[in-house]
Amino acid sequence: MSIAIKRVYEPTAKNDGKRVLVDRLWPRGLNKDDAALDMWAKELAPSVSLRRWFGHDPSRWDTFRHRYATELDGKTRTEHWRELVREAAHRRVTLVYGAKDEEHNNAVALKAYLEAWIKGHGPH
């Protein structure tokens, strides 16, 4: 099982595997070809209201992670992240994001969520 995270502005690498942008908004100043993405999973990004509330404020990180996990638990989103879990069972999946803060962003929270789910349920 292999899930990684990487900032979209970093150079691509052969070991990135399937590159999935998990932001709702397209990263500023980036050409779609330069992003070298396999998928843009807008539906896995936090809701607009949650993203705006969080505003990348580290003091809101724990609450953001909890609220985001609640959103991911919703039936409309489950099918999308389970597809990534199944993919990660066979090859590396890299969750790509645009935020400057490498510790407090939705890709970090999504990776933790997926890894916790896999630990409790397995890759299927």
C-alpha positions in Angstrom: 0.0 0.0 0.0 1.6 3.2 -1.1 0.1 6.7 -0.8 2.4 9.7 -1.0 1.9 13.5 -1.1 3.7 16.1 -3.1 3.4 19.8 -3.9 2.2 20.2 -7.5 5.0 22.7 -8.1 7.7 20.1 -7.3 9.2 18.3 -10.3 7.5 15.0 -11.3 9.4 11.8 -10.6 9.1 8.3 -12.1 8.2 6.9 -8.6 5.2 9.3 -8.3 2.9 6.6 -9.7 -0.6 7.9 -10.3 -0.6 11.7 -9.7 -4.0 12.9 -8.4 -4.7 16.6 -7.7 -6.9 16.8 -4.6 -7.6 20.6 -4.6 -10.9 22.1 -5.7 -9.1 25.1 -7.3 -6.5 24.8 -10.0 -3.0 25.8 -8.7 -2.0 29.4 -9.6 0.4 29.9 -12.5 0.6 26.3 -13.5 0.0 25.0 -17.0 -2.1 21.8 -17.1 0.5 20.0 -19.1 3.3 20.9 -16.7 1.3 19.4 -13.8 1.6 15.9 -15.3 -1.6 14.7 -13.6 -3.4 11.5 -14.1 -6.5 12.8 -12.4 -8.0 15.9 -10.9 -10.2 14.7 -8.0 -12.1 18.0 -7.1 -14.8 15.9 -5.4 -12.2 14.8 -2.8 -11.3 18.4 -1.8 -12.8 20.0 1.2 -16.1 21.9 0.7 -15.8 25.5 -0.3 -17.1 26.6 3.1 -14.7 24.3 5.0 -11.7 25.5 2.9 -12.6 29.1 3.5 -13.1 28.6 7.2 -9.8 26.8 7.6 -7.8 29.4 5.5 -4.6 27.4 6.2 -4.6 28.6 9.8 -2.5 26.0 11.7 -4.5 26.9 14.9 -7.6 25.4 13.2 -5.8 22.3 11.9 -7.3 19.7 14.3 -10.8 20.9 13.9 -10.3 21.1 10.1 -9.1 17.5 10.0 -12.1 16.3 12.0 -14.6 18.3 9.8 -12.9 17.2 6.6 -13.1 13.5 7.7 -16.8 14.0 8.4 -17.2 15.2 4.8 -15.1 12.3 3.4 -17.4 9.9 5.3 -20.4 11.1 3.3 -21.8 8.7 0.7 -21.1 11.0 -2.3 -17.4 11.1 -1.5 -16.8 7.5 -0.4 -16.8 6.0 -3.9 -14.1 8.5 -5.0 -11.6 7.9 -2.2 -12.2 4.1 -2.2 -11.1 4.1 -5.9 -7.8 5.6 -4.8 -7.4 3.0 -2.0 -7.9 0.2 -4.5 -5.4 1.8 -6.9 -2.8 2.2 -4.1 -3.0 -1.5 -3.4 -1.4 -2.1 -6.8 0.8 0.9 -7.3 1.9 4.2 -5.7 -0.7 7.0 -5.6 0.6 10.5 -5.1 -1.9 13.1 -3.8 -0.8 16.4 -5.3 -1.7 19.8 -3.8 -1.0 23.4 -4.3 -0.8 24.9 -0.8 2.4 26.5 0.5 2.1 25.0 3.9 3.4 21.4 3.6 2.2 20.3 7.0 -1.3 21.8 7.2 -3.2 21.1 4.0 -6.0 18.9 2.7 -3.6 16.4 1.0 -2.0 15.7 4.4 -5.4 15.3 6.0 -6.6 13.1 3.2 -3.6 10.8 3.3 -4.0 10.3 7.1 -7.7 9.6 6.6 -7.0 7.0 3.9 -4.2 5.3 5.8 -6.4 5.1 8.9 -9.2 3.5 6.9 -6.8 1.0 5.3 -5.4 0.1 8.6 -8.9 -0.7 10.0 -10.4 -2.2 6.9 -7.8 -3.3 4.4 -7.3 -2.1 0.9 -10.7 -3.1 -0.4 
